């Protein structure tokens, strides 16, 4: 699940990078792009924390 998120993130990075190569799309709101990136990072961060918590809980239940 986490791996899928990382792949999606890489895909977004690639899209952004490719867009930056084309000047006409570069004028597309950089601020908007930044906001999108921040949202993605926030989502990813939350999901990683949730993932870690569940893993910890699972290990605690499993080994106790």
JOCOR-V801376 format. One record per pair of residues at least 6 apart in sequence whose ideal C-beta (glycine too) atoms are under 8 Angstrom apart, sorted by sequence separation. I is the first residue (numbers start at 1). J is the second residue. If there is no record, write none. Layout:
<<I | J> <I | J>>
This chain:
<<19 | 25> <20 | 26> <19 | 26> <19 | 28> <16 | 33> <16 | 37> <12 | 37> <12 | 40> <9 | 40> <9 | 44> <5 | 44> <5 | 47> <2 | 47> <1 | 47> <2 | 48> <2 | 51> <1 | 51>>
